[in-house]
Amino acid sequence: METISGYLNGFFALMNDRFWSLVDKPFDSSSRLFWLYIVSGALIAFFVYRLSARTAKDTPSSFLGFLFPRKVWQTKSAWLDLRYFVVNHFLGKLLYISLAGGTMILAYGWVTGGDSLLEVVKASEMPDGGDVIISILYMFVVVALVDLTAYSIHYLQHRVPILWEFHKVHHSPEVMHPISNFREHPFDNVAYTIGVGLVTGLIVGGVNTTLGYLPNMPVLLGAPLMSFLFNLGGYHLRHSHIWLRWPGRWSMVFPSPAHHHVHHSCHPDHLDKNFAFIFPLWDVLFKTYHMPDDDRDVKFGIHGAAEDEYTSIWRLYTIPFRNIYRKLKAGKPLTIAETPREDDKAGIADTINS
């Protein structure tokens, strides 16, 4: 009985911790729901609203109507995102948060011959003088290589059928709002956390071995500078109905909400495009970049998915396993393919043209 009581106490303590971490998100600068990021997104949305009011006749008469349109919030998909976000915060994240830290520590120890990453991080200090340049360069190298790693994993999630089944969950919203960002299957995140954790550990270990110390990344309001600026620059509009692209070739350099809207679009021209998270240059370099002039062809959702798919929290968790089982039973390959979804592309083209 004492063992059972101990497990229950531990479980309730864990749930209590998850509850307060959820409540604390708007006040935590490391959270993407930090109040300043939300305010900055709203301010950028207001700029788009004012610009739209001058050029488009169908712009809502009020900013609140523009920000929270009925065509989004009257759908079941939008409210499913909110419910899933809460449930997954308590359940799914526990799996990949621990994997990320463990993988990074193991990779760092392998590079340095067994040193403790935690001890090195504790001993690191803010740089002075010329060391600031080293810290800034270190920040850019780490962020760029981690983003390249995330790009590569994201690409594989679209090209490998077994990974795509889990990644489909993130592409399943029929409308987009900021919480749609968190509609991700836990096993989908495992791929990111292991890959990014591994590469980060290798980079940090290599830098520490080469320099003899670990530079501290510049921070702002307690968050890494690059992460802070990325989230401040309209991050919440990436998963929203608000179309915003930077003019000319600037969209190839800096991430815009439109860049990610195209990635979520099921139009044939948009499938398997714009995988980068921070630097669109990866898409340009590997020829996966696509940026239309407007959003007339952007339609969110999964190409070929039935309307009764992905309609509940249970389905979001279980449909990937069901689909993988069906593919295995039918003898379909689950390894990487050159054209894994050509049939889907053809199907969507027929739907759009009809």
N, C-alpha and C positions, 0 to 999 in steps of 0.2 A: 504493500500500500504506500510506503514511503517513496518508493521509486516512481509509482504512478503520480503521486502528489508532486514529486520533484519535476516530472515531465510537464505536468499541467501548469505549475508555477512558471516554468521556463517558457512555455508556450504563451501564457498570458502576458508575461513580461515582454516577450518579443512583439506580440500584437500591440501592446501599449506603446512600445518604442516606434513601431511602424505608424501608429495613429498620430503621435505627436510629430513625427517627421513629415507626415502629410500636412498637418496643420501649419507647420513651420515653413513650408515651401515658399510662400510669398515673401518671407523675411530672410531667406538663405540665398546669398549671392552665388553660391555654387549650383543652385537649382535653376532650371530653365523657366520656372514659373516665378522667379524673383520679381517683385513689384516693379522695379525699374525697367526690366525687359518688357513687361506688359505695357507700361506707360509709353515706352519708346515705340513699340509696335502700334499702339493706338494713335500716337502723334503722326507716324508715317502714314497710317491709314487715313487720317484726317487730311493730309496733304493730297493723297490719291482721290479722296472724296471731293475736295474742292476743285481739283483738276478735272475730274469726271463730270462735275456739275456744269462745267463750262462747255464740254464737248459732247456729252451723251444726254439724250432726251429722257432716257428711262432711269436716270439716277434718282434714288429715293429723296424725298423732300427733307428728311432729317438725317443727321450723322448717325444717330443710334439705329435708324432703319437701315442705313448702309452697312453699319458694323455688324448688326444682328438681323440679317434678312430672313424673312419667313421661309424662303425656298431652301434655306439651310436648316433652320431650327424647327421646322414642322416635319422633318423627316425622322424616321426611326433610327436611321444610321447615325445621326448626330448624337442622339441621346444614348445610343449603345456605346459610343466612344467614352462618354462620361462614366457610365457604369463600369465599363471594362477597365478604365484608368484606375478607379478606386480599388476594384478587386485585384487587379494585377499588381498594384502597389503593395498589397499585403502578401501576395502569393508568389507571383512570377519573379519579381526582382531579387528575392532572396537567393535564387539559384545563380544568376549571372554576376551579381555584385561580388560574391565570394570567389567566383572563378576568375574574375578580372584581376583582383589583388593577388591571388595565389599564383597565377601565370606570370605576372610581372615580377614577383619576388623570385620565382624559380629561374626565369630567364636572366635576371640580374646576377643571381648567384652563379649561374653557369659561366657567364662572361668574366666575372671577377674572381672566379675560383673559390666561391663559397662565402663571399662577404654578405653582410646583412643590409638589404636595401633600407629597412626601417631605421637602422642605426645611422646610416649615412644621411638620410633625409633629416633626421633629428639634429645632426651636427652641422648641416648646411646653414650658411648665413647669407644675408643680402650682400651683394657685391659693392665694392667701392671703386671710384675712379674708372680706370681702364677696364676693370672687370665687368663693368656694366655692358660694354660692347660684346664681350664674350657671352654674357647672359642673354642678351637680345638675339645674338646669332644662334645660341643654343635653343632658344625658344622657337625660332623660325624653323630650324632643322627638325626639331622634335615634332612640331605641329605639321610640317609639310610631309614628313615620312609617315606619321600616323595617319594623316589624311589620305596618302597614297595607299596605305594598307587598307583603310576603310573603303576606299574606292574599289580596290581589288576584290575584297570580300563581297561588297555590294554587287559587283559585276558577276561574280560566281553565283550569288543568290538568284540571279536572273537566268543564268545559263545552265545551272545544274538542277535537274528536275526535283531531286529530293530536298534541296535547299529552297527552291522556288515555292514548294508547297507550304513551307513555314512563312516565307516572306510574303506570300499572297495575303496573309492576314493584314499586313500593313497597307497593302494596296486595295483592300476591300471596301473602305468607306466610299459611299456614293456622293457624299458632300464632304467638304473639308472645313475644319476649324482647328484652332491651336491644340486642343486636346486630342485631335486625330493623330497627332505626332506620336502619342503614347499607345496607339493600337498596334502593338508588336507582340508576336508570340515569344514567350520566354526562350524557346530553343533557337529562334531567329537571332536573339541577342547574344546567345552563347557564342555564335560564330564571331561576332564582333569583339566580344570581351576577351576571348582566347587569343584571337589574332592580334588585336590592338595591344593587349596586355603583354603578349610575347615580344612584339616589335618594340614597344616602349621599354621593356626590361633590357632588351639587347642594346638599344640606343643609350640608355642611361648608364648601363654597365660599361659600354665602350667609351663613353665620354669620361666617366669617372676614372677608368683605367688609364686613359690617354693624358688627361689633365692632372690627375692626382687629387681631384676634388670634384664635387658635384655643384655646378652653378645653379643658383636659384632663379627660376623664371620671374620676370616682373609681374607684380600683381596689382589689381585695382579693386578697392572695396572688398578685399579678401578673396578675389577670384583671379585665376591666371589671366593676364592681359588679353591674349588672343581670344580666349573663350569669352571674356567679358565683352569685347568689341563685336565679336560674331553674334552673340545673343542680343546685343544692343541694336544692331543694324537691321532690325526688322525680322528677326528670326521667327517670330510667331506668325508672320504673314506667309511663311513657306507652306504651312498647312492651313490654308484659309481660302475664301472665295475671292480675295482681293488680288488682282493681277498687277504686278509691278516688276518691270524689267528695266535694267540700267541702259542708257542710250548707247548705240553703236557697239564698239568692241569692248566697252567696259564690262558688259555682261560676261565676257570671256575671262575676265580677271577677278571680279568680285562676285560673290554669290548673291543672287537676287531671288525673291520669292517666285518669280516667273520660271527661273531655272528649275526649281523643284516641282512646280505645277506641271511642267511638261513631262517630267519623270513619272508623275502619277497619272498622266493622261493615258486613256486606252485607245486613242486615235492611232491608226497604223503607222503614221509618220513619227509618232512619239514613243513607240514601244522600245524598251531597252536603250533609252537615251538619258543623259545627264545623271550619272552615278555619283559625281563628286559631292562632298558635303561642304567643304570650306573653299577649295580652290577649283573653279571650273576649268582651269588650265589643264587639269588631268583629262577632262573630257575632250578638250581641244587636241591634246597631244595624242590620245588614243582613239580619236575619231568617233567619239560617242556624244559629241556636243550637238545640240539642236535648239534653236531659239527662233520661234516664229515672231512676227511683228505684233500679233495680238493673240487673244485667247479664244477666238471664235471656234477653233477645233478642239479645245481642251475640254475633255469630259472625264471626270474621275470615276474610278471603279476598275474592276478586273475584266479584261476582255474574255468573253466566253463563259463567264460565271453565271449560274442560274440565279434568278431573283430570290429564291428561298435559301440561298447560301449565306453564311456569315451574318446571321440575324440574331444571334444570342451570344452571351458570354461563353456558354458551354460549347457552342459551335466554333467560336474563335479558337478555343483551346484544342478541340478534338478533330475538326475537319482535316487538318494536315495529316494526321495519322491515318484517317480513313482513306484519304486520297492516295497516300503512299502504299497502303495495303492493296488498294484496287489496282495500282500500277504494277506492283509486284505480282499479283495474281494474274494479271493480263500479260505478264512477261515483258512489260515495257522497260526500257533502260532508265536508270536513275543516275547515270554518270553524265559528264559534260557533253553537250552536243553543239554542233555548229549552228543549227537552226531549230532550237527546242520548241518554238511556239509558232511556226509558220502556219499551221492549221488555224490557230487562234487569230493570227493576223488576217487571214483570208476571211474568217467568219465575221470579224468586226468590220472589215471593209464592205462586206455584203450588207451588214446591218446599217451602216452609215449611208450607203448608196441607195438603199431601198426607200 
